[in-house]
């Protein structure tokens, strides 16, 4: 087992090169030991449609029952269904076998304990349990099968009100979302066509990765050639969404977040909205203009969920396409539910183009990703750059909870260490091109000083 499969938020790596079926069994034993120590008897287990998922599920289950845990197998589902089990079945512990938007050669595990995502130091504790082979051994647990899809679909659709017929085009990239998409959206009255709907974990047409526009050429052309109200793309396990206009143009997730946040704030004056530090000024200004309170927080879906709970926020968003509703839903990221909420807004107000035009349009970079020079530690260099920017720009407003976000009146920039890769990432935005260039110059000066090969 390659220790690199233990990332910040989940377990993920090439299968079977970095981890194999024997490692899956060990992971089942380790998770079972962790759950036993917390007094948890039953584990709800789901899987995506990757070709390796059934083998992994079988071996994880064997590991879990060897520690005396009982396994409730939910079968092939999307990740939001495993979250839904927290509330519908009161599942005390969950494990989802998925590698989300990664290519077919990957697989992994997302896990939770008592509605809290297992991440960070808890994942490192699991690694120690495996290294020391400190497994609990109990009388063999049992495995039973259970279905959840119908209950989930009924729940997320019954509260949605589509006021006029909508025609939508969906691309599920042969991922798990394709098993359920047509039923979900037809249930609320949408005329629905799904591209690459057939479940195929080898992803023969393109990886289900909504933020990679180059993968969605067929959907773009189909949108351009026909009269659709919206295009929707879903990732492999159904927790990320990508939105396209009727003309086939990708809508940045910041803009989608602003549309959601505006509606939430109108319905809930003073609402707190949690967003990751890469979020643009346009979203923050939209929230304030509609009486809401934006809260910038660390990047990572477990961290956003946790912060929303702490602040009693009723909406959250990440530019990676994760959206979290806690006003009429449970506060976790669910791409189907987010899409339904967007369709509801479109049907009740105006088309998607009008909604996007109402969001301030500024000049910004996409999220950039910078390879580290040899021998450079991402955390140390991020901290060093943060300290220098604070010193050199005392008039800047600095937020250093996750790298450094430095803001002026009409512009801002961000440099932060990636949580999942040996990279720095960031963004820059200005109300004018000149404002943007000012920020880019500050960042590029630092990249030049520390001998990065790339510039933004």
C-alpha positions in Angstrom: 0.0 0.0 0.0 1.4 3.3 -1.1 1.1 5.8 1.8 0.5 8.5 -0.7 -3.1 7.3 -1.2 -3.9 8.9 2.2 -4.7 12.5 1.1 -6.2 15.4 3.1 -9.8 14.6 2.5 -10.0 11.0 1.5 -8.1 7.9 0.4 -7.4 7.9 -3.4 -4.9 6.4 -5.8 -4.2 4.2 -8.8 -5.8 0.8 -8.5 -4.3 -1.8 -8.3 -0.9 -0.1 -8.6 -0.9 2.0 -5.5 -3.4 -0.1 -3.5 -5.0 -3.5 -4.3 -7.6 -5.9 -3.0 -5.4 -7.0 -0.1 -5.0 -3.4 0.9 -8.8 -2.9 0.7 -9.2 -5.6 3.2 -6.7 -4.0 5.5 -8.5 -0.7 5.2 -11.7 -2.4 6.1 -10.1 -3.8 9.2 -8.6 -0.4 10.1 -11.9 1.4 9.6 -13.7 -1.3 11.5 -11.2 -0.9 14.4 -11.7 2.9 14.4 -15.5 2.5 14.3 -15.4 -0.1 17.1 -13.5 2.2 19.3 -16.2 4.8 18.8 -18.9 2.3 19.7 -20.2 2.0 16.1 -21.7 -1.4 15.2 -23.0 -0.8 11.6 -21.3 0.7 8.6 -23.3 1.8 5.5 -21.2 1.1 2.3 -21.7 2.4 -1.2 -19.7 2.3 -4.4 -19.5 4.2 -7.7 -19.5 2.4 -11.1 -15.8 2.1 -11.6 -14.7 -1.3 -12.8 -12.6 -1.9 -9.7 -15.4 -0.8 -7.2 -17.1 -4.3 -6.8 -13.8 -5.9 -5.9 -12.9 -3.2 -3.5 -16.3 -3.3 -1.9 -16.1 -7.1 -1.4 -12.7 -6.8 0.3 -13.5 -3.8 2.5 -16.7 -5.6 3.6 -14.6 -8.7 4.6 -12.3 -6.4 6.6 -15.1 -4.7 8.4 -17.0 -7.8 9.4 -13.7 -9.4 10.7 -13.8 -6.6 13.4 -17.4 -7.5 14.3 -19.0 -4.6 12.4 -22.1 -5.2 10.4 -22.2 -3.9 6.8 -25.2 -2.4 5.1 -24.4 -2.5 1.4 -26.2 0.2 -0.5 -24.8 -1.0 -3.9 -23.9 1.3 -6.8 -25.0 4.9 -5.8 -23.8 8.5 -6.0 -22.0 10.0 -3.0 -25.0 12.3 -2.0 -27.0 9.1 -1.4 -24.5 8.0 1.2 -24.9 11.4 2.9 -28.6 11.1 2.7 -28.4 7.8 4.6 -27.1 9.9 7.6 -30.6 11.4 7.9 -32.9 8.9 6.3 -31.4 5.7 8.0 -29.5 7.5 10.7 -26.4 5.6 9.6 -23.7 6.0 12.2 -20.7 5.4 9.9 -20.4 5.5 6.1 -17.9 4.5 3.5 -18.2 5.4 -0.2 -15.9 3.8 -2.7 -15.2 6.4 -5.4 -12.5 8.5 -7.0 -15.0 11.2 -7.9 -13.9 13.0 -11.1 -10.5 11.2 -11.5 -9.8 9.0 -14.5 -10.9 5.4 -14.6 -7.6 4.0 -13.3 -8.1 5.6 -9.9 -10.3 4.6 -7.0 -10.7 5.6 -3.4 -12.7 5.9 -0.2 -14.7 8.8 1.3 -15.8 8.1 4.8 -17.7 9.7 7.6 -18.5 9.1 11.3 -21.7 10.4 12.9 -22.3 12.8 10.0 -18.8 14.2 10.1 -16.4 13.6 7.2 -13.2 11.6 8.2 -10.2 13.7 7.0 -6.8 15.0 8.0 -5.4 13.5 11.2 -8.1 10.9 11.4 -7.0 9.4 8.1 -3.4 9.4 9.4 -4.6 7.5 12.4 -6.0 4.8 10.1 -2.6 4.6 8.4 -1.0 4.0 11.9 -3.5 1.2 12.7 -2.6 -0.6 9.5 1.2 -0.1 10.0 1.0 -1.5 13.5 -1.6 -4.2 12.5 -3.5 -3.1 15.6 -6.8 -4.5 14.5 -9.8 -5.4 16.7 -10.9 -9.0 16.3 -14.5 -9.9 17.1 -17.1 -12.4 16.2 -17.9 -12.1 12.5 -20.3 -9.3 11.6 -23.0 -9.7 9.0 -23.6 -8.1 5.5 -27.1 -7.2 4.3 -28.2 -5.3 1.2 -30.4 -2.3 1.2 -31.6 0.2 -1.4 -31.8 3.9 -1.0 -32.2 5.4 -4.5 -36.0 5.6 -4.5 -36.2 7.3 -1.1 -33.5 9.7 -2.1 -35.0 10.7 -5.4 -38.5 11.1 -3.9 -37.0 13.3 -1.1 -35.0 15.7 -3.3 -37.7 16.1 -5.9 -40.8 16.6 -3.8 -39.8 20.0 -2.5 -38.8 21.4 -5.9 -41.4 23.5 -7.8 -40.7 23.9 -11.5 -43.3 26.5 -12.7 -42.9 26.1 -16.4 -41.7 23.3 -18.7 -37.9 23.2 -19.2 -35.9 21.3 -21.7 -32.5 20.3 -20.4 -29.4 18.5 -21.8 -27.3 16.4 -19.4 -23.9 14.8 -19.8 -23.0 12.2 -17.1 -19.8 10.9 -18.9 -20.8 7.3 -18.4 -20.5 7.9 -14.6 -22.7 6.7 -11.8 -24.9 9.8 -12.1 -26.2 8.4 -15.4 -28.0 5.6 -13.5 -30.4 8.2 -11.9 -30.3 11.5 -13.8 -33.2 11.0 -16.2 -35.5 9.8 -13.5 -34.6 12.7 -11.2 -35.2 15.4 -13.7 -38.2 13.9 -15.5 -39.8 13.5 -12.0 -39.9 17.3 -11.7 -41.4 17.8 -15.2 -38.3 18.5 -17.2 -37.9 17.3 -20.8 -34.6 15.5 -20.4 -31.9 14.1 -22.7 -28.8 12.4 -21.3 -25.6 12.1 -23.2 -23.3 9.2 -22.3 -25.9 7.9 -20.0 -24.9 4.2 -20.1 -23.0 3.2 -17.0 -19.4 2.3 -17.9 -16.7 2.7 -15.3 -14.0 2.8 -18.0 -15.4 6.2 -19.1 -14.9 5.5 -22.8 -16.1 8.9 -24.1 -14.5 11.2 -21.5 -13.9 11.4 -17.8 -16.9 12.8 -15.9 -15.2 16.0 -14.8 -17.6 19.0 -15.3 -15.0 21.7 -14.9 -12.9 20.4 -17.9 -14.7 22.2 -20.8 -12.7 20.3 -23.4 -14.5 17.1 -22.4 -17.9 18.4 -23.3 -17.7 19.3 -27.0 -20.6 17.0 -27.9 -22.8 18.7 -25.3 -21.8 22.1 -26.4 -22.6 21.3 -30.0 -26.0 19.7 -29.1 -26.9 22.8 -27.1 -26.0 25.1 -30.0 -28.0 23.1 -32.5 -31.1 22.7 -30.4 -33.5 24.7 -28.2 -32.5 23.8 -24.7 -33.0 25.9 -21.5 -29.8 24.6 -19.8 -26.9 22.1 -20.0 -25.8 20.2 -17.0 -22.7 18.1 -16.4 -22.1 15.8 -13.4 -19.0 14.2 -12.1 -18.4 10.5 -11.4 -20.0 10.3 -8.0 -22.6 13.1 -8.3 -21.3 15.8 -5.9 -20.0 18.3 -8.5 -21.9 20.1 -11.1 -21.1 22.0 -14.3 -23.6 24.4 -15.9 -23.8 25.4 -19.5 -25.9 28.1 -21.2 -28.4 27.2 -24.0 -25.6 28.4 -26.4 -23.1 25.9 -25.0 -21.0 28.3 -22.9 -19.7 27.1 -19.6 -20.8 29.2 -16.7 -18.0 29.7 -14.1 -19.0 28.2 -10.7 -18.5 31.6 -9.0 -21.4 32.9 -11.2 -23.5 29.9 -10.3 -22.7 30.4 -6.6 -23.8 34.1 -6.9 -27.1 33.0 -8.5 -27.8 30.6 -5.7 -26.6 33.0 -2.9 -28.8 35.9 -4.2 -31.9 33.7 -4.1 -31.0 32.3 -0.6 -30.4 35.8 0.8 -33.6 37.2 -0.7 -35.5 34.4 1.1 -33.5 34.6 4.3 -32.4 38.2 5.0 -29.1 38.3 6.9 -28.2 34.7 5.8 -24.6 33.6 6.3 -22.9 32.2 3.2 -19.7 30.2 3.5 -17.3 30.2 0.5 -13.8 29.1 -0.1 -11.0 31.6 -0.3 -10.8 31.4 -4.1 -14.2 33.0 -4.5 -14.5 36.2 -6.6 -15.5 39.7 -5.6 -18.6 39.3 -7.8 -20.0 36.7 -5.4 -19.2 38.6 -2.3 -20.7 41.8 -3.6 -23.9 39.9 -4.7 -24.3 38.5 -1.2 -23.8 41.9 0.5 -26.1 43.6 -2.0 -28.9 41.2 -1.1 -28.4 41.5 2.7 -26.3 38.4 3.3 -23.1 37.9 5.2 -20.3 36.2 3.1 -17.7 34.2 5.1 -14.5 33.2 3.3 -13.1 29.9 4.6 -10.5 27.2 3.9 -10.8 25.2 0.7 -12.0 21.6 1.0 -15.6 20.2 1.1 -15.3 18.8 4.7 -14.0 22.2 5.9 -16.9 24.1 4.2 -19.5 21.7 5.7 -17.9 22.1 9.2 -17.8 25.9 9.0 -21.4 26.1 7.8 -22.4 24.1 10.9 -20.4 26.3 13.2 -21.8 29.5 11.7 -25.3 28.2 11.2 -24.9 29.2 7.5 -27.6 28.1 5.1 -25.6 28.0 1.9 -22.0 27.3 0.9 -20.0 27.0 -2.3 -16.7 26.1 -3.8 -15.4 27.1 -7.2 -14.7 23.4 -7.9 -18.5 22.9 -8.3 -19.5 21.8 -4.8 -22.7 23.5 -3.6 -24.2 23.1 -0.1 -27.8 24.0 0.8 -28.9 24.0 4.4 -32.1 26.0 4.1 -34.4 23.3 2.7 -31.8 20.5 2.7 -29.1 18.9 4.9 -26.1 21.1 4.1 -23.9 18.6 2.2 -22.8 18.9 -1.4 -25.2 17.3 -3.8 -25.0 18.0 -7.5 -28.5 16.7 -8.4 -30.1 18.8 -5.7 -28.1 21.9 -6.7 -29.2 21.4 -10.3 -32.8 21.1 -9.2 -32.6 24.3 -7.2 -31.1 26.1 -10.3 -33.9 24.8 -12.5 -36.4 26.0 -9.9 -34.9 29.5 -10.0 -34.9 29.6 -13.8 -38.5 28.4 -14.1 -39.7 31.0 -11.6 -37.7 34.0 -12.8 -35.8 34.3 -16.0 -33.5 32.3 -18.2 -29.9 31.4 -17.2 -28.4 34.1 -19.4 -30.4 36.8 -17.7 -29.4 35.5 -14.3 -25.7 35.5 -15.2 -25.9 39.0 -16.6 -27.1 40.2 -13.2 -23.9 39.1 -11.6 -21.0 41.7 -11.7 -18.5 40.8 -14.5 -14.9 41.6 -13.6 -11.5 40.6 -15.0 -10.1 37.5 -13.4 -7.8 34.6 -14.0 -8.9 31.0 -13.8 -7.5 29.1 -10.8 -3.8 28.7 -11.6 -1.7 25.7 -10.5 2.1 26.2 -10.0 4.7 23.4 -9.9 7.1 23.8 -7.1 10.8 24.4 -7.7 13.0 21.5 -6.6 13.5 21.4 -2.9 10.7 23.8 -2.1 8.1 22.9 0.6 4.7 24.2 -0.4 3.6 25.2 3.1 6.9 27.0 3.9 7.0 28.9 0.7 3.3 29.9 1.0 3.9 31.2 4.5 7.0 33.1 3.4 5.2 34.8 0.5 2.3 35.6 2.8 4.6 37.3 5.3 6.3 39.3 2.5 3.1 40.5 1.0 1.8 41.6 4.5 5.1 43.6 5.0 5.3 45.1 1.5 1.6 46.0 1.2 0.4 47.3 4.6 -2.7 48.9 3.0 -3.9 45.5 1.7 -6.5 43.6 3.6 -5.0 40.2 4.3 -6.7 36.8 5.0 -4.2 34.1 5.9 -6.4 31.2 7.0 -5.5 29.2 3.8 -2.4 30.6 2.1 -2.7 34.4 1.7 -5.6 36.3 0.1 -4.7 40.0 -0.2 -7.3 42.5 -1.2 -7.3 46.1 -2.3 -10.4 48.2 -3.0 -10.8 47.0 -6.6 -8.7 43.8 -6.8 -7.4 40.8 -4.9 -5.0 37.9 -5.3 -4.5 34.5 -3.7 -1.6 32.1 -3.3 -2.2 28.9 -1.3 -0.7 25.4 -0.9 -2.8 22.7 -2.6 -4.2 20.3 0.0 -4.0 17.3 -2.4 -1.0 17.9 -4.7 2.6 19.3 -4.4 1.6 22.6 -5.9 0.7 26.2 -5.1 -2.6 27.4 -6.5 -4.3 30.7 -6.6 -6.3 33.3 -8.4 -6.4 37.0 -9.3 -9.2 39.4 -10.0 -9.6 43.1 -10.7 -12.5 45.4 -11.6 -10.5 46.7 -14.6 -7.8 45.1 -16.6 -5.3 47.5 -14.9 -6.5 46.4 -11.5 -5.9 42.7 -12.5 -2.5 43.5 -13.9 -1.5 45.1 -10.6 -2.3 41.9 -8.8 -0.6 39.7 -11.4 2.6 41.7 -11.1 2.7 41.3 -7.3 2.2 37.5 -7.7 4.7 37.1 -10.6 7.3 39.1 -8.7 7.2 36.4 -6.0 7.2 33.6 -8.5 10.3 35.1 -10.1 12.0 35.7 -6.7 11.6 32.0 -5.8 12.4 30.7 -9.2 9.1 29.2 -10.2 9.0 28.3 -13.9 5.4 29.5 -14.5 3.9 33.0 -14.4 0.2 33.9 -14.3 
